[in-house]
């Protein structure tokens, strides 16, 4: 929605984003194309930057596992 100078809300467009995409608990930075009320492409895009952490234990475990993998690769390249 967009609010013009007269305080009227105007629909700029619609988009869909499935919360299933957030199951990895990582940060997401994506651009989505907007469409009008009839599903046709609209004149804009919207940027979403979001993260959903539903289990801190699982998040930090996966985060540390990724860092361990990165460190292992760096050590291999160094040797």
C-alpha positions in Angstrom: 0.0 0.0 0.0 1.1 3.5 -0.6 -0.3 6.6 1.1 -0.6 9.7 -1.1 -0.5 13.3 0.0 -4.3 13.3 0.6 -4.0 10.4 3.1 -5.6 7.9 0.6 -4.2 4.4 0.5 -3.4 3.1 -3.0 -2.7 -0.6 -3.8 0.7 -0.8 -5.4 0.6 -4.5 -5.9 0.5 -8.0 -4.4 3.0 -10.7 -4.0 3.3 -14.1 -2.4 6.0 -15.5 -0.2 5.8 -19.0 1.5 7.0 -19.2 5.1 8.4 -22.6 4.2 11.3 -20.7 2.7 12.2 -19.6 6.3 12.6 -23.1 7.7 16.4 -22.9 7.5 16.3 -19.9 10.0 18.9 -18.0 7.9 18.6 -14.4 6.8 16.8 -13.9 3.5 17.2 -10.9 1.2 14.9 -11.3 -1.8 13.1 -9.2 -4.4 9.6 -10.1 -5.4 7.7 -8.9 -8.4 4.4 -7.2 -7.7 1.2 -8.1 -9.5 -2.2 -6.3 -9.7 -5.5 -7.6 -8.2 -6.1 -9.7 -11.3 -2.7 -11.4 -11.2 -1.1 -9.4 -14.0 2.4 -8.0 -13.6 2.4 -4.7 -11.8 4.7 -1.7 -12.0 7.0 -2.5 -9.1 9.0 -4.9 -7.0 9.4 -5.2 -3.2 12.4 -6.2 -1.2 12.0 -8.5 1.7 14.8 -8.9 4.3 13.7 -11.3 6.9 14.6 -14.1 9.2 12.5 -16.3 11.4 14.2 -18.1 14.3 11.9 -20.6 15.9 14.5 -22.7 17.7 17.6 -20.9 19.0 19.2 -24.3 19.8 18.7 -25.5 16.2 19.7 -22.2 14.7 23.0 -22.0 16.6 23.8 -25.6 16.0 23.3 -25.2 12.2 25.2 -21.9 12.3 28.2 -23.4 14.0 28.1 -26.4 11.6 28.3 -24.0 8.7 31.2 -22.1 10.3 33.0 -25.4 11.0 32.6 -26.4 7.3 34.0 -23.0 6.2 36.9 -23.2 8.5 37.7 -26.8 7.4 37.8 -25.7 3.8 40.0 -22.7 4.6 42.4 -24.9 6.5 42.5 -27.4 3.6 43.2 -24.6 1.1 45.9 -23.1 3.3 47.7 -26.5 3.6 
